[in-house]
Amino acid sequence: MTVSNVEQIQSRFLSSPKYAVVGASKDQNKYGTKVLKWYQSRSKDVTPIHPKEDELEGISTLRTLGDLPDPSETSVSIITPPKVTLSLIQEAKRLRVPALWLQPGAEDQAVIELIQSEGLSDKVILGGPCILVEGDGIIRKNTERAAL
């Protein structure tokens, strides 16, 4: 994947009208919760996905990606162990989610192979970039492009 390709996917990801976070929890120190709070602090329309919790950070949760009202308009941040990530990728493809951002640690070789075999390489950010580090710069670039 080339740098410009990654930038295109990141731009598409952060151009979505809605977001979901899989991997947030009640633990304030976990990255999933930090990512959820990142969206909140930027007034993004974000929904946490959690199989057991009813709400996280004051937002009602949904149990699965399939419960999203508009999955084809929802970019999804994934902060889960690779075994969980595998099923999420398959569900996201079925639901036509526009872009996925796998935070560091959410992928392994099996996840990478699935992304490639399913033809999703142009919709998935993986391999290290973190939205907590790069997200604001991408939003700034998207805003500058929109202003032109």
C-alpha positions as CSV (number, residue, x, y, z in Angstrom):
1,M,0.0,0.0,0.0
2,T,1.5,3.3,-1.0
3,V,1.5,6.4,1.2
4,S,-0.9,8.3,-1.1
5,N,-3.2,5.3,-1.1
6,V,-3.2,5.3,2.8
7,E,-3.9,9.0,2.7
8,Q,-6.9,8.5,0.4
9,I,-8.3,5.8,2.6
10,Q,-7.8,8.0,5.7
11,S,-9.5,10.9,3.9
12,R,-12.4,8.7,3.0
13,F,-12.6,7.3,6.5
14,L,-12.8,10.8,8.1
15,S,-15.3,12.1,5.5
16,S,-18.0,9.8,6.7
17,P,-21.1,11.4,8.3
18,K,-21.1,8.7,11.0
19,Y,-18.6,6.6,13.0
20,A,-18.7,3.5,15.1
21,V,-16.1,2.2,17.6
22,V,-15.7,-1.4,18.3
23,G,-13.5,-2.1,21.4
24,A,-14.4,0.8,23.7
25,S,-15.1,-0.2,27.3
26,K,-15.6,1.3,30.7
27,D,-11.8,1.2,31.3
28,Q,-10.7,4.8,30.7
29,N,-7.1,3.6,30.1
30,K,-7.9,1.4,27.1
31,Y,-7.4,2.7,23.6
32,G,-10.9,1.8,22.5
33,T,-12.3,4.2,25.1
34,K,-9.7,6.9,24.1
35,V,-10.7,6.6,20.5
36,L,-14.4,6.9,21.4
37,K,-13.6,10.0,23.4
38,W,-11.6,11.4,20.5
39,Y,-14.7,11.3,18.3
40,Q,-16.8,12.8,21.1
41,S,-14.4,15.7,21.7
42,R,-14.6,16.6,17.9
43,S,-18.4,16.5,17.9
44,K,-18.5,13.5,15.6
45,D,-21.7,11.3,15.3
46,V,-20.2,8.2,17.0
47,T,-21.8,5.0,18.2
48,P,-19.9,2.5,20.5
49,I,-20.5,-1.2,19.6
50,H,-20.3,-3.4,22.7
51,P,-21.9,-6.9,23.1
52,K,-22.7,-6.3,26.8
53,E,-22.7,-2.7,27.9
54,D,-25.8,-0.5,27.4
55,E,-23.8,2.8,27.3
56,L,-20.3,4.0,27.2
57,E,-19.2,7.6,27.8
58,G,-22.8,8.6,28.0
59,I,-23.7,7.2,24.6
60,S,-26.1,4.3,24.0
61,T,-24.3,1.3,22.6
62,L,-25.3,-1.1,19.9
63,R,-24.6,-4.8,20.2
64,T,-23.2,-5.5,16.7
65,L,-22.2,-3.7,13.5
66,G,-25.4,-5.1,12.0
67,D,-27.4,-3.0,14.4
68,L,-26.1,0.2,12.9
69,P,-29.0,2.2,11.2
70,D,-26.8,3.4,8.3
71,P,-23.7,1.1,8.0
72,S,-23.0,2.2,4.5
73,E,-22.5,5.8,5.8
74,T,-20.5,4.7,8.9
75,S,-16.7,4.4,9.1
76,V,-15.6,2.0,11.8
77,S,-12.7,2.1,14.2
78,I,-11.7,-1.3,15.4
79,I,-9.7,-1.8,18.6
80,T,-10.1,-5.5,19.2
81,P,-7.9,-8.6,19.3
82,P,-7.2,-10.1,15.9
83,K,-9.5,-13.1,16.3
84,V,-12.4,-10.7,16.9
85,T,-11.3,-8.4,14.1
86,L,-11.6,-11.2,11.6
87,S,-15.4,-11.5,12.1
88,L,-15.8,-7.7,12.2
89,I,-14.1,-7.4,8.8
90,Q,-16.5,-10.0,7.3
91,E,-19.5,-8.3,8.8
92,A,-18.3,-4.8,7.7
93,K,-17.9,-6.1,4.1
94,R,-21.4,-7.6,4.1
95,L,-22.9,-4.3,5.4
96,R,-20.9,-2.2,2.9
97,V,-19.1,-0.1,5.5
98,P,-17.1,2.5,3.6
99,A,-13.9,2.3,5.5
100,L,-12.3,0.6,8.5
101,W,-9.4,1.8,10.7
102,L,-7.7,-1.0,12.5
103,Q,-5.8,0.5,15.4
104,P,-2.4,-0.9,16.2
105,G,-2.7,-4.4,17.6
106,A,-6.1,-5.2,16.0
107,E,-4.5,-7.1,13.1
108,D,-2.3,-10.2,12.6
109,Q,-1.3,-12.1,9.5
110,A,-4.7,-13.8,9.3
111,V,-6.4,-10.4,9.3
112,I,-4.1,-9.0,6.6
113,E,-4.7,-12.1,4.5
114,L,-8.5,-11.8,4.9
115,I,-8.4,-8.1,3.9
116,Q,-6.4,-9.0,0.8
117,S,-8.5,-12.0,-0.2
118,E,-11.8,-10.1,0.2
119,G,-10.5,-7.2,-1.9
120,L,-10.7,-4.7,0.9
121,S,-7.2,-3.3,0.8
122,D,-8.5,0.1,-0.5
123,K,-11.0,0.4,2.4
124,V,-8.9,-0.6,5.4
125,I,-6.2,1.4,7.3
126,L,-3.9,-0.9,9.2
127,G,-0.3,-1.5,10.1
128,G,0.4,1.3,12.5
129,P,-1.3,4.6,11.9
130,C,-3.4,5.7,14.9
131,I,-6.4,8.0,14.7
132,L,-5.3,9.5,18.0
133,V,-2.1,10.7,16.4
134,E,-3.0,11.4,12.8
135,G,-6.8,12.1,12.9
136,D,-6.6,15.9,13.5
137,G,-4.2,16.4,10.6
138,I,-6.4,14.4,8.3
139,I,-9.5,16.4,9.3
140,R,-7.5,19.6,8.6
141,K,-6.5,18.4,5.1
142,N,-10.1,17.4,4.3
143,T,-11.3,20.8,5.4
144,E,-8.6,22.5,3.3
145,R,-9.5,20.4,0.2
146,A,-13.2,21.2,0.7
147,A,-12.5,24.9,0.9
148,L,-10.7,24.9,-2.5
